[in-house]
Amino acid sequence: MDVDWDKELEIALNRSFNDKSDLDHHITLQKFTSPLKDGHIWVRGANTGKFQPPINWQLIENKLIITDVFSDSFDVHVGDMITKIDGRSIEDHFREIKSTISAGTDDWSTYLAQGRSMFGKKDTELTIEVNNKTITLKRDGSYTNGVTEIPIQKNTFKKLDQDIYYLNLSKIPMDTITQLLPELKQANGIICDMRGYPAGNHELISHLLNEKDTSNSWMRIPKIIYPDQENITGYENHGWDLEPKEPYLGDKKVVFITDGRAISYAESYMGFIEGYNLATIVGQPTAGTNGNLNSFNLLGDFYISWTGMKVLKHDGSQHHAIGVLPDIYVTKTVEGVKSGKDEFLEKAIEVILE
């Protein structure tokens, strides 16, 4: 990243002199590390309070839309647009939240911000303006990261119409995929849902490969023998060394659905799909953050983690802060939320049937 790290340190040190509490200092550390655009950066320490009011919201079509309502004690509905939070504009509220998030892509930043923008300590109040009314909500529920459940993801797998198989890679174990292989071989198409984090099932890639994996240097560990990381002497190169396996499924129409929630291991997985062109990728860019974590502890019981490995795309180009890009870009719409559509899944089915 093109970051003037000395300048960022100076800004953070000046800010720290005005910190009056652990929470203040927590925010200072978050703002200090956010310019690195590293989705593996987590600052832990202060009790920020992870409770939320009985709603979820998402940024859709540049609007803040209510996507879940867990109580009927106030007059808001799925699809309603919020225009202010605690008296501030949506733009100002989210600008401040995002300034505390280190994220490789805007999609990962938005995913985290949607949750952090509503959480706080138990039973504190959050005021929203919606439908020209001001409504005060109590943070009385455990924090869910602002994620609205996708109906199809309730399934580990599902046979859809037209002999299309849906695999939820966030849930389905490899053993189950192995049992399904005879049916997948006869399927009209396969949809793999990577809107989340895989359940240790990357062996599926071997059934999409028609040749041995020769990409053996996309993960790189720097060899550091001098202070201050100067004059790096080279890298230890690593890959997954996957072998093709039967039955071969790469002759099927295969679609991978993904979005900004796919980070780290999910991006290693998606890197093969992109690098070897194993499927059509539908959705949004992944998080742009991959590689093993390093971490350290600070005074005051603060903890910081960050990416401790250089990970590239399979063609040797930059992955960090770029991610895996979709072949077909899909966005949610307000109308889709109101009608309960899964526009990502609908596009994946359309690709298979075209």
Short mmCIF file of the C-alpha atoms (twelve columns), coordinates in Angstrom:
data_MODEL
# 
_entry.id   MODEL 
# 
loop_
_atom_site.group_PDB 
_atom_site.id 
_atom_site.type_symbol 
_atom_site.label_atom_id 
_atom_site.label_alt_id 
_atom_site.label_comp_id 
_atom_site.label_asym_id 
_atom_site.label_seq_id 
_atom_site.Cartn_x 
_atom_site.Cartn_y 
_atom_site.Cartn_z 
_atom_site.pdbx_PDB_model_num 
ATOM 1   C CA . MET A 1   0.000   0.000   0.000   1 
ATOM 2   C CA . ASP A 2   1.183   3.476   -0.808  1 
ATOM 3   C CA . VAL A 3   0.989   4.733   2.783   1 
ATOM 4   C CA . ASP A 4   3.213   7.283   4.512   1 
ATOM 5   C CA . TRP A 5   3.529   5.183   7.658   1 
ATOM 6   C CA . ASP A 6   5.591   7.750   9.575   1 
ATOM 7   C CA . LYS A 7   2.893   10.357  8.964   1 
ATOM 8   C CA . GLU A 8   0.156   7.967   10.089  1 
ATOM 9   C CA . LEU A 9   2.148   7.256   13.265  1 
ATOM 10  C CA . GLU A 10  2.444   10.975  13.987  1 
ATOM 11  C CA . ILE A 11  -1.315  11.438  13.534  1 
ATOM 12  C CA . ALA A 12  -2.042  8.494   15.848  1 
ATOM 13  C CA . LEU A 13  0.410   9.656   18.539  1 
ATOM 14  C CA . ASN A 14  -1.113  13.151  18.568  1 
ATOM 15  C CA . ARG A 15  -4.590  11.694  18.769  1 
ATOM 16  C CA . SER A 16  -3.600  9.366   21.622  1 
ATOM 17  C CA . PHE A 17  -2.703  12.317  23.871  1 
ATOM 18  C CA . ASN A 18  -6.385  13.253  23.869  1 
ATOM 19  C CA . ASP A 19  -7.706  9.750   24.566  1 
ATOM 20  C CA . LYS A 20  -9.655  9.752   27.826  1 
ATOM 21  C CA . SER A 21  -10.696 6.095   27.963  1 
ATOM 22  C CA . ASP A 22  -9.903  2.605   26.683  1 
ATOM 23  C CA . LEU A 23  -12.625 3.052   24.088  1 
ATOM 24  C CA . ASP A 24  -11.036 6.291   22.843  1 
ATOM 25  C CA . HIS A 25  -7.698  4.529   22.473  1 
ATOM 26  C CA . HIS A 26  -9.351  1.558   20.756  1 
ATOM 27  C CA . ILE A 27  -10.678 3.949   18.099  1 
ATOM 28  C CA . THR A 28  -7.240  5.591   17.776  1 
ATOM 29  C CA . LEU A 29  -5.663  2.208   17.039  1 
ATOM 30  C CA . GLN A 30  -8.399  1.405   14.508  1 
ATOM 31  C CA . LYS A 31  -7.953  4.704   12.674  1 
ATOM 32  C CA . PHE A 32  -4.164  4.256   12.769  1 
ATOM 33  C CA . THR A 33  -4.305  0.857   11.018  1 
ATOM 34  C CA . SER A 34  -7.189  1.464   8.606   1 
ATOM 35  C CA . PRO A 35  -5.013  2.980   5.799   1 
ATOM 36  C CA . LEU A 36  -3.269  -0.390  5.365   1 
ATOM 37  C CA . LYS A 37  -6.443  -1.757  3.711   1 
ATOM 38  C CA . ASP A 38  -5.920  -5.100  5.421   1 
ATOM 39  C CA . GLY A 39  -9.088  -7.014  6.286   1 
ATOM 40  C CA . HIS A 40  -7.115  -9.189  8.702   1 
ATOM 41  C CA . ILE A 41  -6.468  -6.207  10.973  1 
ATOM 42  C CA . TRP A 42  -8.498  -6.595  14.125  1 
ATOM 43  C CA . VAL A 43  -8.080  -4.327  17.130  1 
ATOM 44  C CA . ARG A 44  -9.376  -5.870  20.337  1 
ATOM 45  C CA . GLY A 45  -9.264  -4.517  23.840  1 
ATOM 46  C CA . ALA A 46  -11.915 -2.054  24.961  1 
ATOM 47  C CA . ASN A 47  -15.437 -3.235  25.708  1 
ATOM 48  C CA . THR A 48  -17.218 -1.646  22.761  1 
ATOM 49  C CA . GLY A 49  -20.474 -3.474  23.454  1 
ATOM 50  C CA . LYS A 50  -21.837 -5.875  20.867  1 
ATOM 51  C CA . PHE A 51  -25.578 -5.451  21.139  1 
ATOM 52  C CA . GLN A 52  -27.985 -4.223  18.499  1 
ATOM 53  C CA . PRO A 53  -31.603 -3.096  18.219  1 
ATOM 54  C CA . PRO A 54  -34.191 -5.577  16.841  1 
ATOM 55  C CA . ILE A 55  -33.486 -4.756  13.193  1 
ATOM 56  C CA . ASN A 56  -30.868 -5.303  10.509  1 
ATOM 57  C CA . TRP A 57  -30.045 -2.829  7.769   1 
ATOM 58  C CA . GLN A 58  -27.948 -2.818  4.613   1 
ATOM 59  C CA . LEU A 59  -26.627 -0.214  2.186   1 
ATOM 60  C CA . ILE A 60  -28.494 -0.926  -1.058  1 
ATOM 61  C CA . GLU A 61  -28.573 1.358   -4.101  1 
ATOM 62  C CA . ASN A 62  -26.806 4.041   -2.009  1 
ATOM 63  C CA . LYS A 63  -29.625 3.944   0.529   1 
ATOM 64  C CA . LEU A 64  -29.802 2.466   4.040   1 
ATOM 65  C CA . ILE A 65  -32.587 -0.098  3.881   1 
ATOM 66  C CA . ILE A 66  -34.127 -2.135  6.705   1 
ATOM 67  C CA . THR A 67  -33.700 -5.822  5.818   1 
ATOM 68  C CA . ASP A 68  -34.936 -7.516  9.037   1 
ATOM 69  C CA . VAL A 69  -37.422 -6.543  11.739  1 
ATOM 70  C CA . PHE A 70  -37.395 -8.727  14.868  1 
ATOM 71  C CA . SER A 71  -40.131 -6.940  16.834  1 
ATOM 72  C CA . ASP A 72  -43.628 -5.637  16.091  1 
ATOM 73  C CA . SER A 73  -43.468 -2.994  18.837  1 
ATOM 74  C CA . PHE A 74  -42.578 -0.171  16.412  1 
ATOM 75  C CA . ASP A 75  -43.797 0.857   12.987  1 
ATOM 76  C CA . VAL A 76  -40.991 -0.053  10.563  1 
ATOM 77  C CA . HIS A 77  -40.946 -2.679  7.850   1 
ATOM 78  C CA . VAL A 78  -38.523 -4.554  5.605   1 
ATOM 79  C CA . GLY A 79  -37.714 -2.269  2.685   1 
ATOM 80  C CA . ASP A 80  -38.119 1.013   4.599   1 
ATOM 81  C CA . MET A 81  -35.358 3.583   4.088   1 
ATOM 82  C CA . ILE A 82  -33.545 5.161   7.051   1 
ATOM 83  C CA . THR A 83  -32.573 8.799   6.509   1 
ATOM 84  C CA . LYS A 84  -30.809 9.650   9.802   1 
ATOM 85  C CA . ILE A 85  -29.058 7.842   12.660  1 
ATOM 86  C CA . ASP A 86  -28.782 9.629   16.000  1 
ATOM 87  C CA . GLY A 87  -29.475 12.918  14.229  1 
ATOM 88  C CA . ARG A 88  -26.678 12.473  11.673  1 
ATOM 89  C CA . SER A 89  -26.959 11.869  7.968   1 
ATOM 90  C CA . ILE A 90  -26.353 8.315   6.765   1 
ATOM 91  C CA . GLU A 91  -23.292 9.523   4.832   1 
ATOM 92  C CA . ASP A 92  -21.701 11.111  7.927   1 
ATOM 93  C CA . HIS A 93  -22.520 8.136   10.158  1 
ATOM 94  C CA . PHE A 94  -21.010 5.575   7.800   1 
ATOM 95  C CA . ARG A 95  -18.018 7.763   6.928   1 
ATOM 96  C CA . GLU A 96  -17.025 7.764   10.599  1 
ATOM 97  C CA . ILE A 97  -17.602 4.017   10.992  1 
ATOM 98  C CA . LYS A 98  -15.600 3.181   7.859   1 
ATOM 99  C CA . SER A 99  -12.698 5.365   9.035   1 
ATOM 100 C CA . THR A 100 -12.158 2.783   11.814  1 
ATOM 101 C CA . ILE A 101 -12.163 -0.243  9.479   1 
ATOM 102 C CA . SER A 102 -9.132  -1.626  7.679   1 
ATOM 103 C CA . ALA A 103 -10.470 -3.274  4.532   1 
ATOM 104 C CA . GLY A 104 -8.971  -4.343  1.245   1 
ATOM 105 C CA . THR A 105 -12.129 -3.612  -0.729  1 
ATOM 106 C CA . ASP A 106 -15.142 -1.398  -0.232  1 
ATOM 107 C CA . ASP A 107 -17.318 -4.525  -0.220  1 
ATOM 108 C CA . TRP A 108 -15.607 -5.882  2.930   1 
ATOM 109 C CA . SER A 109 -15.660 -2.421  4.513   1 
ATOM 110 C CA . THR A 110 -19.382 -2.067  3.828   1 
ATOM 111 C CA . TYR A 111 -20.093 -5.551  5.163   1 
ATOM 112 C CA . LEU A 112 -18.392 -4.747  8.479   1 
ATOM 113 C CA . ALA A 113 -19.753 -1.201  8.656   1 
ATOM 114 C CA . GLN A 114 -23.356 -2.350  8.314   1 
ATOM 115 C CA . GLY A 115 -22.974 -4.245  11.582  1 
ATOM 116 C CA . ARG A 116 -20.707 -1.874  13.503  1 
ATOM 117 C CA . SER A 117 -22.936 1.067   12.632  1 
ATOM 118 C CA . MET A 118 -25.688 -0.257  14.873  1 
ATOM 119 C CA . PHE A 119 -23.960 -1.985  17.769  1 
ATOM 120 C CA . GLY A 120 -23.296 -0.619  21.229  1 
ATOM 121 C CA . LYS A 121 -23.573 -1.528  24.899  1 
ATOM 122 C CA . LYS A 122 -26.578 -3.444  26.167  1 
ATOM 123 C CA . ASP A 123 -29.822 -1.459  26.573  1 
ATOM 124 C CA . THR A 124 -28.386 1.767   25.154  1 
ATOM 125 C CA . GLU A 125 -30.601 3.627   22.694  1 
ATOM 126 C CA . LEU A 126 -30.300 4.210   18.953  1 
ATOM 127 C CA . THR A 127 -32.479 6.809   17.244  1 
ATOM 128 C CA . ILE A 128 -33.393 6.490   13.576  1 
ATOM 129 C CA . GLU A 129 -35.438 8.602   11.209  1 
ATOM 130 C CA . VAL A 130 -37.624 6.532   8.899   1 
ATOM 131 C CA . ASN A 131 -40.864 7.302   7.040   1 
ATOM 132 C CA . ASN A 132 -40.606 10.919  8.268   1 
ATOM 133 C CA . LYS A 133 -40.805 9.678   11.852  1 
ATOM 134 C CA . THR A 134 -38.174 9.549   14.593  1 
ATOM 135 C CA . ILE A 135 -38.047 6.170   16.327  1 
ATOM 136 C CA . THR A 136 -35.921 5.253   19.345  1 
ATOM 137 C CA . LEU A 137 -34.760 1.644   19.543  1 
ATOM 138 C CA . LYS A 138 -33.075 -0.199  22.395  1 
ATOM 139 C CA . ARG A 139 -29.994 -2.323  21.817  1 
ATOM 140 C CA . ASP A 140 -31.367 -5.382  23.569  1 
ATOM 141 C CA . GLY A 141 -30.240 -8.199  21.295  1 
ATOM 142 C CA . SER A 142 -26.954 -9.975  20.738  1 
ATOM 143 C CA . TYR A 143 -24.953 -8.557  17.867  1 
ATOM 144 C CA . THR A 144 -25.466 -10.451 14.549  1 
ATOM 145 C CA . ASN A 145 -23.036 -8.415  12.398  1 
ATOM 146 C CA . GLY A 146 -25.971 -6.946  10.537  1 
ATOM 147 C CA . VAL A 147 -26.318 -10.046 8.384   1 
ATOM 148 C CA . THR A 148 -29.749 -10.820 6.968   1 
ATOM 149 C CA . GLU A 149 -30.082 -14.561 6.426   1 
ATOM 150 C CA . ILE A 150 -30.269 -15.598 2.787   1 
ATOM 151 C CA . PRO A 151 -33.108 -18.157 2.514   1 
ATOM 152 C CA . ILE A 152 -31.267 -20.555 0.175   1 
ATOM 153 C CA . GLN A 153 -28.347 -20.657 2.633   1 
ATOM 154 C CA . LYS A 154 -30.512 -22.474 5.158   1 
ATOM 155 C CA . ASN A 155 -29.711 -25.510 3.002   1 
ATOM 156 C CA . THR A 156 -26.440 -27.423 2.997   1 
ATOM 157 C CA . PHE A 157 -27.320 -28.366 -0.569  1 
ATOM 158 C CA . LYS A 158 -30.461 -28.471 -2.675  1 
ATOM 159 C CA . LYS A 159 -31.568 -29.855 -6.011  1 
ATOM 160 C CA . LEU A 160 -33.260 -27.027 -7.880  1 
ATOM 161 C CA . ASP A 161 -35.471 -27.168 -10.963 1 
ATOM 162 C CA . GLN A 162 -33.926 -28.079 -14.321 1 
ATOM 163 C CA . ASP A 163 -31.528 -30.557 -12.621 1 
ATOM 164 C CA . ILE A 164 -29.398 -27.759 -11.147 1 
ATOM 165 C CA . TYR A 165 -27.587 -28.518 -7.893  1 
ATOM 166 C CA . TYR A 166 -26.967 -25.832 -5.296  1 
ATOM 167 C CA . LEU A 167 -24.029 -26.274 -2.869  1 
ATOM 168 C CA . ASN A 168 -23.704 -23.976 0.139   1 
ATOM 169 C CA . LEU A 169 -19.928 -23.942 0.580   1 
ATOM 170 C CA . SER A 170 -20.270 -22.261 3.992   1 
ATOM 171 C CA . LYS A 171 -21.989 -25.369 5.362   1 
ATOM 172 C CA . ILE A 172 -21.458 -28.441 3.223   1 
ATOM 173 C CA . PRO A 173 -18.625 -30.747 4.384   1 
ATOM 174 C CA . MET A 174 -16.423 -32.411 1.764   1 
ATOM 175 C CA . ASP A 175 -17.759 -35.836 2.788   1 
ATOM 176 C CA . THR A 176 -21.232 -34.770 1.692   1 
ATOM 177 C CA . ILE A 177 -19.931 -33.399 -1.605  1 
ATOM 178 C CA . THR A 178 -18.142 -36.730 -2.177  1 
ATOM 179 C CA . GLN A 179 -21.415 -38.597 -1.636  1 
ATOM 180 C CA . LEU A 180 -23.138 -36.276 -4.111  1 
ATOM 181 C CA . LEU A 181 -20.517 -36.666 -6.862  1 
ATOM 182 C CA . PRO A 182 -22.495 -39.256 -8.909  1 
ATOM 183 C CA . GLU A 183 -25.517 -36.921 -8.932  1 
ATOM 184 C CA . LEU A 184 -23.382 -33.845 -9.662  1 
ATOM 185 C CA . LYS A 185 -21.870 -35.695 -12.624 1 
ATOM 186 C CA . GLN A 186 -25.360 -36.062 -14.107 1 
ATOM 187 C CA . ALA A 187 -26.511 -32.540 -13.223 1 
ATOM 188 C CA . ASN A 188 -27.428 -29.899 -15.773 1 
ATOM 189 C CA . GLY A 189 -25.429 -27.346 -13.795 1 
ATOM 190 C CA . ILE A 190 -23.850 -26.666 -10.391 1 
ATOM 191 C CA . ILE A 191 -24.127 -23.481 -8.312  1 
ATOM 192 C CA . CYS A 192 -21.530 -23.044 -5.569  1 
ATOM 193 C CA . ASP A 193 -22.383 -20.366 -3.003  1 
ATOM 194 C CA . MET A 194 -19.292 -18.612 -1.607  1 
ATOM 195 C CA . ARG A 195 -21.098 -15.775 0.151   1 
ATOM 196 C CA . GLY A 196 -19.295 -16.574 3.378   1 
ATOM 197 C CA . TYR A 197 -16.442 -18.840 4.520   1 
ATOM 198 C CA . PRO A 198 -15.875 -22.409 3.253   1 
ATOM 199 C CA . ALA A 199 -16.419 -25.449 5.461   1 
ATOM 200 C CA . GLY A 200 -13.102 -27.134 4.590   1 
ATOM 201 C CA . ASN A 201 -14.375 -28.325 1.218   1 
ATOM 202 C CA . HIS A 202 -11.764 -26.975 -1.219  1 
ATOM 203 C CA . GLU A 203 -11.088 -30.498 -2.521  1 
ATOM 204 C CA . LEU A 204 -14.065 -29.780 -4.802  1 
ATOM 205 C CA . ILE A 205 -11.592 -27.762 -6.900  1 
ATOM 206 C CA . SER A 206 -9.828  -31.008 -7.860  1 
ATOM 207 C CA . HIS A 207 -13.021 -32.204 -9.547  1 
ATOM 208 C CA . LEU A 208 -13.087 -29.035 -11.658 1 
ATOM 209 C CA . LEU A 209 -9.441  -29.268 -12.764 1 
ATOM 210 C CA . ASN A 210 -8.539  -31.082 -15.991 1 
ATOM 211 C CA . GLU A 211 -4.798  -30.752 -15.433 1 
ATOM 212 C CA . LYS A 212 -2.392  -30.739 -12.495 1 
ATOM 213 C CA . ASP A 213 -2.179  -27.538 -10.487 1 
ATOM 214 C CA . THR A 214 1.179   -25.933 -11.318 1 
ATOM 215 C CA . SER A 215 0.593   -22.626 -9.546  1 
ATOM 216 C CA . ASN A 216 3.009   -23.079 -6.642  1 
ATOM 217 C CA . SER A 217 4.089   -19.570 -5.697  1 
ATOM 218 C CA . TRP A 218 0.887   -17.590 -5.030  1 
ATOM 219 C CA . MET A 219 1.567   -17.706 -1.266  1 
ATOM 220 C CA . ARG A 220 4.899   -16.140 -0.265  1 
ATOM 221 C CA . ILE A 221 6.551   -15.833 3.156   1 
ATOM 222 C CA . PRO A 222 9.285   -13.152 3.263   1 
ATOM 223 C CA . LYS A 223 12.774  -14.115 4.394   1 
ATOM 224 C CA . ILE A 224 13.744  -11.334 6.788   1 
ATOM 225 C CA . ILE A 225 17.276  -11.288 8.243   1 
ATOM 226 C CA . TYR A 226 17.816  -7.521  8.659   1 
ATOM 227 C CA . PRO A 227 16.125  -5.107  11.093  1 
ATOM 228 C CA . ASP A 228 13.081  -3.073  10.078  1 
ATOM 229 C CA . GLN A 229 12.240  -5.510  7.237   1 
ATOM 230 C CA . GLU A 230 14.929  -3.972  5.048   1 
ATOM 231 C CA . ASN A 231 16.589  -5.846  2.165   1 
ATOM 232 C CA . ILE A 232 14.221  -8.820  2.136   1 
ATOM 233 C CA . THR A 233 16.339  -11.705 0.839   1 
ATOM 234 C CA . GLY A 234 13.533  -13.512 -0.969  1 
ATOM 235 C CA . TYR A 235 10.425  -15.545 -0.272  1 
ATOM 236 C CA . GLU A 236 9.414   -19.085 0.598   1 
ATOM 237 C CA . ASN A 237 6.918   -19.964 -2.116  1 
ATOM 238 C CA . HIS A 238 3.885   -22.128 -1.453  1 
ATOM 239 C CA . GLY A 239 0.762   -23.404 -3.198  1 
ATOM 240 C CA . TRP A 240 -1.819  -26.154 -2.720  1 
ATOM 241 C CA . ASP A 241 -0.435  -28.664 -5.294  1 
ATOM 242 C CA . LEU A 242 -3.887  -29.947 -6.231  1 
ATOM 243 C CA . GLU A 243 -4.335  -32.972 -8.475  1 
ATOM 244 C CA . PRO A 244 -7.302  -33.549 -10.820 1 
ATOM 245 C CA . LYS A 245 -9.800  -36.071 -9.458  1 
ATOM 246 C CA . GLU A 246 -12.603 -38.131 -10.915 1 
ATOM 247 C CA . PRO A 247 -15.368 -37.588 -11.606 1 
ATOM 248 C CA . TYR A 248 -14.491 -34.518 -13.647 1 
ATOM 249 C CA . LEU A 249 -17.161 -31.819 -13.233 1 
ATOM 250 C CA . GLY A 250 -15.499 -29.108 -15.298 1 
ATOM 251 C CA . ASP A 251 -17.526 -30.082 -18.360 1 
ATOM 252 C CA . LYS A 252 -20.662 -28.851 -16.565 1 
ATOM 253 C CA . LYS A 253 -21.985 -25.334 -16.397 1 
ATOM 254 C CA . VAL A 254 -20.601 -24.269 -13.027 1 
ATOM 255 C CA . VAL A 255 -21.303 -20.921 -11.365 1 
ATOM 256 C CA . PHE A 256 -19.723 -19.560 -8.181  1 
ATOM 257 C CA . ILE A 257 -21.649 -16.857 -6.304  1 
ATOM 258 C CA . THR A 258 -19.486 -14.604 -4.144  1 
ATOM 259 C CA . ASP A 259 -19.383 -11.180 -2.501  1 
ATOM 260 C CA . GLY A 260 -17.389 -9.017  -0.082  1 
ATOM 261 C CA . ARG A 261 -17.794 -11.480 2.794   1 
ATOM 262 C CA . ALA A 262 -15.435 -13.968 1.102   1 
ATOM 263 C CA . ILE A 263 -12.093 -13.395 2.816   1 
ATOM 264 C CA . SER A 264 -8.821  -15.280 3.403   1 
ATOM 265 C CA . TYR A 265 -9.377  -19.057 2.927   1 
ATOM 266 C CA . ALA A 266 -12.436 -18.224 0.813   1 
ATOM 267 C CA . GLU A 267 -10.192 -16.145 -1.453  1 
ATOM 268 C CA . SER A 268 -7.616  -18.942 -1.726  1 
ATOM 269 C CA . TYR A 269 -10.514 -21.071 -2.967  1 
ATOM 270 C CA . MET A 270 -11.825 -18.387 -5.315  1 
ATOM 271 C CA . GLY A 271 -8.284  -17.713 -6.563  1 
ATOM 272 C CA . PHE A 272 -8.300  -21.162 -8.203  1 
ATOM 273 C CA . ILE A 273 -11.714 -20.555 -9.760  1 
ATOM 274 C CA . GLU A 274 -10.470 -17.263 -11.203 1 
ATOM 275 C CA . GLY A 275 -6.912  -18.346 -12.023 1 
ATOM 276 C CA . TYR A 276 -7.808  -21.560 -13.852 1 
ATOM 277 C CA . ASN A 277 -11.135 -20.221 -15.203 1 
ATOM 278 C CA . LEU A 278 -13.031 -23.122 -13.643 1 
ATOM 279 C CA . ALA A 279 -16.465 -21.468 -13.456 1 
ATOM 280 C CA . THR A 280 -18.422 -18.308 -14.132 1 
ATOM 281 C CA . ILE A 281 -18.146 -16.000 -11.113 1 
ATOM 282 C CA . VAL A 282 -21.319 -14.073 -10.289 1 
ATOM 283 C CA . GLY A 283 -21.738 -11.400 -7.599  1 
ATOM 284 C CA . GLN A 284 -19.350 -8.831  -6.180  1 
ATOM 285 C CA . PRO A 285 -15.588 -8.529  -5.459  1 
ATOM 286 C CA . THR A 286 -14.193 -10.526 -2.564  1 
ATOM 287 C CA . ALA A 287 -12.492 -8.919  0.442   1 
ATOM 288 C CA . GLY A 288 -9.005  -8.530  -1.062  1 
ATOM 289 C CA . THR A 289 -7.255  -9.956  2.020   1 
ATOM 290 C CA . ASN A 290 -5.520  -13.311 2.130   1 
ATOM 291 C CA . GLY A 291 -2.641  -14.976 3.995   1 
ATOM 292 C CA . ASN A 292 -1.911  -16.260 7.489   1 
ATOM 293 C CA . LEU A 293 -2.379  -13.894 10.433  1 
ATOM 294 C CA . ASN A 294 0.336   -12.409 12.601  1 
ATOM 295 C CA . SER A 295 -0.533  -10.713 15.868  1 
ATOM 296 C CA . PHE A 296 0.878   -8.993  18.917  1 
ATOM 297 C CA . ASN A 297 -0.315  -7.657  22.265  1 
ATOM 298 C CA . LEU A 298 -0.008  -4.050  23.408  1 
ATOM 299 C CA . LEU A 299 -0.017  -2.427  26.830  1 
ATOM 300 C CA . GLY A 300 -3.484  -2.053  28.260  1 
ATOM 301 C CA . ASP A 301 -4.548  -5.515  27.056  1 
ATOM 302 C CA . PHE A 302 -4.972  -4.427  23.451  1 
ATOM 303 C CA . TYR A 303 -4.427  -6.913  20.640  1 
ATOM 304 C CA . ILE A 304 -3.764  -6.308  16.932  1 
ATOM 305 C CA . SER A 305 -3.656  -8.851  14.118  1 
ATOM 306 C CA . TRP A 306 -2.659  -8.334  10.486  1 
ATOM 307 C CA . THR A 307 -1.791  -10.284 7.333   1 
ATOM 308 C CA . GLY A 308 1.623   -11.925 7.664   1 
ATOM 309 C CA . MET A 309 1.992   -13.397 4.200   1 
ATOM 310 C CA . LYS A 310 2.183   -12.038 0.663   1 
ATOM 311 C CA . VAL A 311 -0.542  -13.616 -1.465  1 
ATOM 312 C CA . LEU A 312 -0.827  -12.983 -5.194  1 
ATOM 313 C CA . LYS A 313 -3.246  -13.987 -7.908  1 
ATOM 314 C CA . HIS A 314 -2.290  -17.108 -9.843  1 
ATOM 315 C CA . ASP A 315 -0.978  -14.978 -12.724 1 
ATOM 316 C CA . GLY A 316 1.398   -13.215 -10.313 1 
ATOM 317 C CA . SER A 317 -0.556  -9.948  -10.141 1 
ATOM 318 C CA . GLN A 318 -1.674  -8.177  -6.952  1 
ATOM 319 C CA . HIS A 319 -4.518  -9.657  -4.930  1 
ATOM 320 C CA . HIS A 320 -4.302  -7.447  -1.823  1 
ATOM 321 C CA . ALA A 321 -6.937  -4.668  -1.855  1 
ATOM 322 C CA . ILE A 322 -8.293  -5.982  -5.177  1 
ATOM 323 C CA . GLY A 323 -9.740  -9.425  -4.477  1 
ATOM 324 C CA . VAL A 324 -11.358 -11.839 -6.918  1 
ATOM 325 C CA . LEU A 325 -13.560 -9.921  -9.345  1 
ATOM 326 C CA . PRO A 326 -16.818 -11.357 -10.700 1 
ATOM 327 C CA . ASP A 327 -17.359 -12.136 -14.357 1 
ATOM 328 C CA . ILE A 328 -20.923 -10.893 -13.935 1 
ATOM 329 C CA . TYR A 329 -21.491 -8.108  -11.400 1 
ATOM 330 C CA . VAL A 330 -24.752 -8.293  -9.423  1 
ATOM 331 C CA . THR A 331 -26.161 -5.812  -6.914  1 
ATOM 332 C CA . LYS A 332 -29.086 -6.026  -4.565  1 
ATOM 333 C CA . THR A 333 -32.047 -3.751  -5.233  1 
ATOM 334 C CA . VAL A 334 -34.551 -2.249  -2.829  1 
ATOM 335 C CA . GLU A 335 -37.340 -3.876  -4.798  1 
ATOM 336 C CA . GLY A 336 -35.576 -7.219  -4.472  1 
ATOM 337 C CA . VAL A 337 -35.377 -6.842  -0.689  1 
ATOM 338 C CA . LYS A 338 -39.071 -5.963  -0.459  1 
ATOM 339 C CA . SER A 339 -40.096 -8.951  -2.559  1 
ATOM 340 C CA . GLY A 340 -37.675 -11.384 -0.883  1 
ATOM 341 C CA . LYS A 341 -35.680 -12.113 -4.046  1 
ATOM 342 C CA . ASP A 342 -32.179 -13.569 -4.080  1 
ATOM 343 C CA . GLU A 343 -30.927 -11.674 -7.123  1 
ATOM 344 C CA . PHE A 344 -27.503 -13.341 -6.967  1 
ATOM 345 C CA . LEU A 345 -29.023 -16.839 -7.105  1 
ATOM 346 C CA . GLU A 346 -31.428 -15.810 -9.861  1 
ATOM 347 C CA . LYS A 347 -28.507 -14.596 -12.000 1 
ATOM 348 C CA . ALA A 348 -26.584 -17.838 -11.362 1 
ATOM 349 C CA . ILE A 349 -29.562 -19.916 -12.529 1 
ATOM 350 C CA . GLU A 350 -29.935 -17.664 -15.559 1 
ATOM 351 C CA . VAL A 351 -26.272 -18.233 -16.506 1 
ATOM 352 C CA . ILE A 352 -26.691 -22.010 -16.346 1 
ATOM 353 C CA . LEU A 353 -29.892 -22.022 -18.405 1 
ATOM 354 C CA . GLU A 354 -28.775 -19.599 -21.100 1 
# 
